[in-house]
C-alpha cells in the first residue's frame, strides 16, 4: 500500500511562498531588513568605522547567501520524506520524525531535535558563507569578520522552521 505523498513539510516560508505567492512581497523585504539591521548593529557593536560603505558592499550577498543557507536546512527537513518502508522502524520514523516535521515539531522530542539540527546546519552555512564569500574582501580585522559572521548566524537563524505548519493547513 503506497502512502500518499504530501508536501506539508516544505516548512514556512518555502511552501507558504509557493501557495501564497503574494507573501514574497513581505518575506523578501523583511528578510533584507533583518539582515541589514543585524549587520549594521553588529558592525556598530564591533566599533567598525565606515559602516555604511561596508553594508553597501555586502548586504545583497548576505541576503542571498542567507536564503541559500535556509534552503539547505529546508532540504534536510524535506529529505525525511524519502525514507520508505512499512512496519517497525518505518512506523516509528513516520510517527516521531516525519509527521512532527510536517505538522508540528513540538509533538515529538525526536522531530523537535531534528528541526533544531536543521536550524543549526542553516546557521553553520550562514556563518561559512559570510566568512568565505561575503566578508572575505572587506577591510576589517579577521576577528571582527569572524564575530560579524557569528552574529549573523545566530540572529538570522531560520527559527521559522519551528513554526507548526499544521496551523496553516486548516
C-alpha positions as CSV (number, residue, x, y, z in Angstrom):
1,X,0.0,0.0,0.0
2,X,1.6,3.3,-1.1
3,X,1.4,6.2,1.3
4,X,0.1,9.5,-0.1
5,X,2.9,11.9,-0.6
6,X,2.2,15.5,0.5
7,X,4.4,18.5,0.6
8,X,3.4,19.7,4.1
9,X,6.9,19.7,5.4
10,X,8.3,22.2,3.0
11,X,8.1,24.5,6.0
12,X,7.4,28.2,6.1
13,X,8.3,30.2,4.2
14,X,9.0,27.9,1.3
15,X,5.6,26.2,1.0
16,X,3.9,29.4,2.1
17,X,5.6,31.3,-0.7
18,X,4.5,28.6,-3.2
19,X,0.9,28.5,-2.2
20,X,0.5,32.2,-1.4
21,X,2.9,34.0,-3.8
22,X,1.9,37.4,-2.6
23,X,3.9,36.6,0.6
24,X,7.1,37.2,-1.4
25,X,6.2,40.9,-1.2
26,X,6.5,40.7,2.6
27,X,9.2,38.0,3.1
28,X,11.9,39.4,0.7
29,X,12.0,42.9,2.1
30,X,11.6,41.7,5.7
31,X,14.5,39.3,5.4
32,X,16.5,42.1,3.8
33,X,15.7,44.4,6.6
34,X,16.6,41.9,9.3
35,X,20.0,41.1,7.5
36,X,20.6,44.9,7.2
37,X,19.8,45.6,10.9
38,X,21.9,42.7,12.2
39,X,24.8,43.7,10.0
40,X,24.5,47.3,10.9
41,X,24.1,46.8,14.7
42,X,26.9,44.2,14.7
43,X,29.3,46.5,12.9
44,X,28.4,49.3,15.4
45,X,28.9,46.9,18.3
46,X,32.3,45.9,17.0
47,X,33.2,49.6,16.7
48,X,33.9,49.3,12.9
49,X,34.4,52.6,11.1
50,X,32.6,53.4,7.9
51,X,29.7,51.0,8.4
52,X,27.5,52.2,5.5
53,X,30.1,51.5,2.8
54,X,30.7,48.0,4.2
55,X,27.0,47.3,4.2
56,X,26.6,48.6,0.6
57,X,29.3,46.2,-0.5
58,X,27.9,43.2,1.4
59,X,24.2,43.3,2.1
60,X,23.0,41.8,-1.2
61,X,25.4,38.8,-0.8
62,X,24.5,38.4,2.8
63,X,20.8,38.3,1.9
64,X,21.2,35.8,-1.0
65,X,23.5,33.5,1.0
66,X,21.1,33.7,3.9
67,X,18.3,32.3,1.7
68,X,20.7,29.7,0.4
69,X,21.6,28.6,3.9
70,X,17.9,28.4,4.9
71,X,17.2,26.4,1.8
72,X,19.9,23.9,2.8
73,X,18.2,23.4,6.2
74,X,14.8,23.1,4.5
75,X,16.1,20.4,2.1
76,X,17.4,18.4,5.1
77,X,13.9,18.6,6.6
78,X,12.3,17.6,3.3
79,X,14.6,14.6,2.9
80,X,13.0,12.8,5.8
81,X,10.1,12.0,3.4
82,X,12.2,9.7,1.3
83,X,12.5,7.0,4.0
84,X,10.5,4.1,2.6
85,X,9.1,1.0,4.2
86,X,6.3,-0.3,6.3
87,X,6.0,-1.5,9.9
88,X,8.6,-1.5,12.6
89,X,11.3,1.2,12.2
90,X,9.4,3.0,9.4
91,X,6.3,3.4,11.6
92,X,8.4,4.8,14.4
93,X,10.2,7.1,11.9
94,X,6.9,8.3,10.4
95,X,5.2,8.9,13.8
96,X,8.2,10.6,15.5
97,X,10.1,12.3,12.8
98,X,8.1,12.8,9.5
99,X,4.7,13.8,11.0
100,X,6.3,16.0,13.6
101,X,8.3,17.9,10.9
102,X,5.3,18.1,8.6
103,X,2.8,19.4,11.1
104,X,4.3,20.4,14.4
105,X,7.9,19.7,15.6
106,X,6.8,20.1,19.2
107,X,4.7,16.9,19.1
108,X,7.8,14.7,19.4
109,X,11.2,15.2,21.1
110,X,12.7,13.5,18.1
111,X,11.2,15.8,15.5
112,X,12.0,18.8,17.6
113,X,15.7,17.8,17.9
114,X,15.8,17.1,14.2
115,X,14.4,20.5,13.4
116,X,16.9,22.1,15.8
117,X,19.6,20.2,13.9
118,X,18.4,21.6,10.6
119,X,18.4,25.2,12.1
120,X,21.9,24.6,13.3
121,X,23.0,23.4,9.9
122,X,21.5,26.5,8.3
123,X,23.2,28.7,10.9
124,X,26.5,27.0,10.2
125,X,26.2,27.7,6.5
126,X,25.2,31.3,7.2
127,X,28.4,31.6,9.1
128,X,30.6,29.9,6.5
129,X,29.0,31.8,3.6
130,X,29.6,35.1,5.3
131,X,33.2,34.3,6.3
132,X,34.2,32.8,3.0
133,X,32.2,34.8,0.4
134,X,30.7,37.9,1.8
135,X,33.3,39.5,4.1
136,X,36.4,38.0,2.7
137,X,37.4,41.2,0.8
138,X,36.2,43.7,3.4
139,X,38.8,45.8,5.1
140,X,38.2,44.9,8.7
141,X,40.2,42.8,11.1
142,X,39.7,39.0,10.8
143,X,38.4,38.6,14.4
144,X,35.7,41.2,13.6
145,X,34.8,39.3,10.4
146,X,34.5,36.2,12.5
147,X,32.3,37.8,15.1
148,X,30.1,39.5,12.5
149,X,29.6,36.2,10.7
150,X,28.8,34.6,14.0
151,X,26.3,37.3,14.9
152,X,24.5,36.8,11.6
153,X,24.5,33.1,12.0
154,X,22.9,33.4,15.5
155,X,20.4,36.3,14.9
156,X,19.3,35.3,11.4
157,X,18.9,31.6,12.1
158,X,15.8,30.2,10.5
159,X,13.8,29.7,13.7
160,X,10.6,29.8,11.5
161,X,11.4,26.1,10.9
162,X,9.8,25.6,14.4
163,X,6.5,27.2,13.4
164,X,3.9,24.4,13.3
165,X,2.9,24.3,9.7
166,X,-0.3,22.4,10.8
167,X,-1.6,25.8,11.9
168,X,-1.8,26.9,8.3
169,X,-3.4,23.8,6.9
170,X,-6.9,24.1,8.3
